Amino acid sequence: MSSDPALDIPRRKVTVRQLRERRRVLRSIGAGIGLVGASLLGFFPVVKQWMSRLRPPGAIEEAKFLAACIKCGQCVQVCPVEAIKLGDLDEGFSVGVPYIDAREQACDFSCDAVQCVLACPTGALSHNTDKKEQVRMGIARLSRPNACLARLGKGFKGPARGESHDGLHRYMEVDRWTPIRIADHPYDLEMCDLCMRECPIEGAITIERDTFELGKKSGTPIVFDKCVGCGMCEMICPVIPPAIVVDIRKTWENV
């Protein structure tokens, strides 16, 4: 016993039932905090656009696309070059949603009828011909002109991305139907024109000569409104980082 009577406060006995009730309340509070945290993890990446992704061709407006996509993976299954991947856990509401990393593997927009659009069961990928921009994924842009080999008047020899790169492409002169590794298709170019040469859309990119002086060759890649943003130019560019990239979901009205 304490010598000070004021400190002699009687202790209340806590029953087993009360302890269980306290634990239940604490578990409920913890679950609520976890639920709010999980919701925020899904919400903030979308609002803050932490994960701006290149969507497959035909993707409708982003918010509607996220709502319409049921993450079935049908588009992944039919892609002839395995360009379409599914969002990881750090992508919030976009987890399990299809996207394309063009630098690693571009969309093969020359595939017949754009198979991913035909495979989509919900219309998240749409062939809506009433809208001119509907199947556009973005627009290519010469982002680093001073690094572009064509502008520097340089050629290129060897595999476009080195022997270890696993990107696939369907070379018309090799086999229209079977994609092969770009690492297995070396080049020997007097002046680099890979972005124009391997673009699946005729007339989407051209190389405009900068000089016609004898013995000098240089040119600038020019992107036209036929570009759909498939990312082939970005994948094939041998410069690191690439001299040409795709601006995601950009339209010609905003150029």
LOBA-166557 format. One record per residue (C-alpha): residue number from 1; residue in one letter; x, y, z. Coordinates in steps of 0.001 Angstrom, whole numbers. Example, Ala and Ser with C-alpha at 12.3 -4.5 7.8 and 13.67 -1.06 7.14 Angstrom:
<pts>
{1 'a' {12300 -4500 7800}};
{2 's' {13670 -1060 7140}};
</pts>
This chain:
<pts>
{1 'm' {0 0 0}};
{2 's' {1142 3549 -754}};
{3 's' {1775 5904 2159}};
{4 'd' {-224 8558 339}};
{5 'p' {-3956 7820 607}};
{6 'a' {-4607 9845 -2559}};
{7 'l' {-2716 7288 -4599}};
{8 'd' {-4678 4365 -3230}};
{9 'i' {-7025 4226 -6251}};
{10 'p' {-8839 930 -6477}};
{11 'r' {-8069 -996 -9651}};
{12 'r' {-10920 -2263 -11778}};
{13 'k' {-10772 -5863 -12764}};
{14 'v' {-10935 -6397 -16538}};
{15 't' {-12883 -9447 -17530}};
{16 'v' {-11989 -11783 -20401}};
{17 'r' {-15099 -10598 -22206}};
{18 'q' {-13981 -6964 -21973}};
{19 'l' {-10529 -7845 -23308}};
{20 'r' {-12084 -9615 -26251}};
{21 'e' {-14323 -6603 -26933}};
{22 'r' {-11333 -4255 -26887}};
{23 'r' {-9429 -6472 -29313}};
{24 'r' {-12461 -6580 -31614}};
{25 'v' {-12715 -2772 -31624}};
{26 'l' {-8979 -2406 -32312}};
{27 'r' {-9211 -4914 -35165}};
{28 's' {-12141 -2988 -36638}};
{29 'i' {-10211 286 -36434}};
{30 'g' {-7171 -1358 -38045}};
{31 'a' {-9296 -2817 -40828}};
{32 'g' {-10878 581 -41449}};
{33 'i' {-7481 2270 -41675}};
{34 'g' {-6287 -449 -44025}};
{35 'l' {-9367 -48 -46235}};
{36 'v' {-8910 3731 -46441}};
{37 'g' {-5213 3271 -47216}};
{38 'a' {-5948 738 -49952}};
{39 's' {-8542 3075 -51431}};
{40 'l' {-6094 5951 -51455}};
{41 'l' {-3461 3764 -53097}};
{42 'g' {-5949 3165 -55871}};
{43 'f' {-7203 6728 -56034}};
{44 'f' {-4067 8847 -55976}};
{45 'p' {-2195 7208 -58875}};
{46 'v' {-5196 7980 -61092}};
{47 'v' {-5750 11541 -59866}};
{48 'k' {-2061 12458 -59836}};
{49 'q' {-1396 10485 -63035}};
{50 'w' {1573 8719 -61485}};
{51 'm' {1052 5921 -63973}};
{52 's' {367 7477 -67357}};
{53 'r' {272 4471 -69659}};
{54 'l' {100 3901 -73393}};
{55 'r' {-3139 1994 -73894}};
{56 'p' {-3796 -508 -76701}};
{57 'p' {-5312 838 -79931}};
{58 'g' {-8974 1759 -79731}};
{59 'a' {-8881 2600 -76014}};
{60 'i' {-11707 4952 -75159}};
{61 'e' {-11214 8025 -72917}};
{62 'e' {-9099 7061 -69868}};
{63 'a' {-11697 7343 -67095}};
{64 'k' {-14265 5447 -69163}};
{65 'f' {-11607 2939 -70192}};
{66 'l' {-10778 2149 -66547}};
{67 'a' {-14488 1701 -65845}};
{68 'a' {-15208 -430 -68908}};
{69 'c' {-12185 -2730 -68825}};
{70 'i' {-12931 -5957 -66932}};
{71 'k' {-9259 -7011 -66917}};
{72 'c' {-10039 -10242 -68719}};
{73 'g' {-6726 -10302 -70581}};
{74 'q' {-8248 -11225 -73941}};
{75 'c' {-6288 -8445 -75654}};
{76 'v' {-3088 -9820 -74136}};
{77 'q' {-3796 -13277 -75510}};
{78 'v' {-4320 -12216 -79132}};
{79 'c' {-1465 -9701 -79516}};
{80 'p' {899 -11219 -82135}};
{81 'v' {3998 -9552 -80671}};
{82 'e' {3048 -9792 -76975}};
{83 'a' {3108 -6012 -76638}};
{84 'i' {191 -5753 -74221}};
{85 'k' {900 -6136 -70516}};
{86 'l' {-1327 -5843 -67435}};
{87 'g' {-892 -3162 -64780}};
{88 'd' {933 -4136 -61575}};
{89 'l' {-79 -3585 -57950}};
{90 'd' {1509 -117 -57780}};
{91 'e' {-900 1263 -60374}};
{92 'g' {-3930 1762 -58168}};
{93 'f' {-7198 1388 -60046}};
{94 's' {-5150 463 -63127}};
{95 'v' {-3985 -2829 -61654}};
{96 'g' {-4753 -5568 -64167}};
{97 'v' {-5553 -3011 -66889}};
{98 'p' {-3768 -3468 -70256}};
{99 'y' {-991 -1125 -71333}};
{100 'i' {1966 -1052 -73724}};
{101 'd' {5572 -160 -72921}};
{102 'a' {6548 943 -76419}};
{103 'r' {10269 1190 -75713}};
{104 'e' {10369 -2479 -74734}};
{105 'q' {7772 -3797 -77183}};
{106 'a' {5816 -1641 -79597}};
{107 'c' {2299 -2338 -80821}};
{108 'd' {2218 -4204 -84130}};
{109 'f' {-396 -1952 -85664}};
{110 's' {-42 -3830 -88959}};
{111 'c' {-1736 -6880 -87404}};
{112 'd' {-4932 -7843 -89155}};
{113 'a' {-7967 -5777 -88092}};
{114 'v' {-6227 -4789 -84833}};
{115 'q' {-6963 -8051 -83066}};
{116 'c' {-7030 -6647 -79527}};
{117 'v' {-9980 -4432 -80451}};
{118 'l' {-11878 -7385 -81885}};
{119 'a' {-11137 -9461 -78776}};
{120 'c' {-12346 -6856 -76261}};
{121 'p' {-15769 -7975 -74929}};
{122 't' {-16816 -4675 -73329}};
{123 'g' {-15980 -1931 -75821}};
{124 'a' {-13119 -577 -73702}};
{125 'l' {-11192 -976 -76956}};
{126 's' {-13439 282 -79722}};
{127 'h' {-13526 438 -83515}};
{128 'n' {-15792 3478 -83391}};
{129 't' {-15339 4835 -86898}};
{130 'd' {-17476 7884 -86098}};
{131 'k' {-14498 9366 -84272}};
{132 'k' {-11374 9928 -86327}};
{133 'e' {-9071 9763 -83298}};
{134 'q' {-10645 6631 -81799}};
{135 'v' {-7908 4110 -82606}};
{136 'r' {-5058 6574 -82085}};
{137 'm' {-2862 5715 -79126}};
{138 'g' {-830 8923 -79234}};
{139 'i' {1496 10809 -81565}};
{140 'a' {5223 10278 -82097}};
{141 'r' {7507 13235 -81430}};
{142 'l' {11190 13889 -82008}};
{143 's' {12002 14538 -78353}};
{144 'r' {15805 14695 -78596}};
{145 'p' {16636 16134 -82030}};
{146 'n' {20292 16706 -81138}};
{147 'a' {20684 12982 -80440}};
{148 'c' {18942 11762 -83610}};
{149 'l' {21395 9873 -85832}};
{150 'a' {19634 11036 -88998}};
{151 'r' {20001 14693 -88012}};
{152 'l' {23644 14079 -87186}};
{153 'g' {24134 12511 -90610}};
{154 'k' {25213 9228 -89088}};
{155 'g' {24525 5733 -90315}};
{156 'f' {23822 2648 -88283}};
{157 'k' {25163 -875 -88379}};
{158 'g' {24118 -3922 -86364}};
{159 'p' {21006 -4868 -84355}};
{160 'a' {18879 -1804 -83671}};
{161 'r' {18712 -2333 -79907}};
{162 'g' {21594 -4699 -79391}};
{163 'e' {21697 -8467 -79282}};
{164 's' {20031 -8769 -75881}};
{165 'h' {16824 -6873 -76670}};
{166 'd' {13797 -9167 -76996}};
{167 'g' {11493 -6823 -78936}};
{168 'l' {9587 -8434 -81811}};
{169 'h' {8671 -7113 -85236}};
{170 'r' {7044 -8562 -88351}};
{171 'y' {9417 -7742 -91182}};
{172 'm' {7534 -7739 -94463}};
{173 'e' {10653 -8734 -96411}};
{174 'v' {11292 -11681 -94082}};
{175 'd' {7885 -13100 -93102}};
{176 'r' {4685 -11059 -93093}};
{177 'w' {3012 -13393 -90610}};
{178 't' {5735 -14396 -88179}};
{179 'p' {7346 -11835 -85842}};
{180 'i' {11066 -12184 -85164}};
{181 'r' {13414 -10511 -82683}};
{182 'i' {14769 -7213 -83948}};
{183 'a' {18061 -8417 -82481}};
{184 'd' {18098 -11083 -85220}};
{185 'h' {17696 -8541 -88012}};
{186 'p' {20877 -6404 -88200}};
{187 'y' {21114 -3262 -90328}};
{188 'd' {23777 -1597 -92411}};
{189 'l' {22536 1923 -93144}};
{190 'e' {24499 4790 -94615}};
{191 'm' {22123 7187 -92851}};
{192 'c' {19855 6018 -90049}};
{193 'd' {16190 5983 -91047}};
{194 'l' {14944 3201 -88784}};
{195 'c' {11932 5126 -87477}};
{196 'm' {10651 5682 -91008}};
{197 'r' {11817 2337 -92387}};
{198 'e' {10011 170 -89817}};
{199 'c' {6894 2282 -89228}};
{200 'p' {3860 69 -89990}};
{201 'i' {1822 3026 -91289}};
{202 'e' {2951 4199 -94707}};
{203 'g' {3547 7936 -94754}};
{204 'a' {3297 8421 -90990}};
{205 'i' {6996 9332 -90700}};
{206 't' {9376 10596 -93360}};
{207 'i' {12981 11754 -93263}};
{208 'e' {13311 15215 -94786}};
{209 'r' {16821 15959 -96020}};
{210 'd' {18549 18850 -94294}};
{211 't' {21314 19243 -96842}};
{212 'f' {22026 18274 -100399}};
{213 'e' {25723 19073 -100280}};
{214 'l' {27893 16563 -102087}};
{215 'g' {29119 13891 -99687}};
{216 'k' {26930 15066 -96799}};
{217 'k' {23735 13403 -95706}};
{218 's' {21458 14375 -92850}};
{219 'g' {17728 14534 -92354}};
{220 't' {15021 15193 -89815}};
{221 'p' {12213 12741 -88985}};
{222 'i' {8859 14427 -89603}};
{223 'v' {5660 12950 -88153}};
{224 'f' {2392 13302 -90077}};
{225 'd' {-1239 12903 -89086}};
{226 'k' {-1286 9267 -90207}};
{227 'c' {712 8429 -87061}};
{228 'v' {-1311 6326 -84613}};
{229 'g' {1243 6267 -81800}};
{230 'c' {2004 2543 -82006}};
{231 'g' {5515 3174 -80668}};
{232 'm' {7463 1247 -83304}};
{233 'c' {9713 4254 -83880}};
{234 'e' {10385 4518 -80155}};
{235 'm' {11267 834 -79841}};
{236 'i' {13511 685 -82921}};
{237 'c' {15450 3904 -82197}};
{238 'p' {19038 2844 -81400}};
{239 'v' {19767 5973 -79350}};
{240 'i' {19614 5660 -75550}};
{241 'p' {17334 7219 -74379}};
{242 'p' {15374 7221 -77648}};
{243 'a' {15413 10336 -79803}};
{244 'i' {11744 9818 -80699}};
{245 'v' {8923 8977 -78293}};
{246 'v' {5137 8695 -78263}};
{247 'd' {3104 11355 -76478}};
{248 'i' {364 9287 -74880}};
{249 'r' {-3221 10025 -76037}};
{250 'k' {-2162 13193 -77803}};
{251 't' {-4380 14175 -80741}};
{252 'w' {-3662 16323 -83771}};
{253 'e' {-6018 19000 -82483}};
{254 'n' {-3495 19582 -79682}};
{255 'v' {-361 19569 -81838}};
</pts>
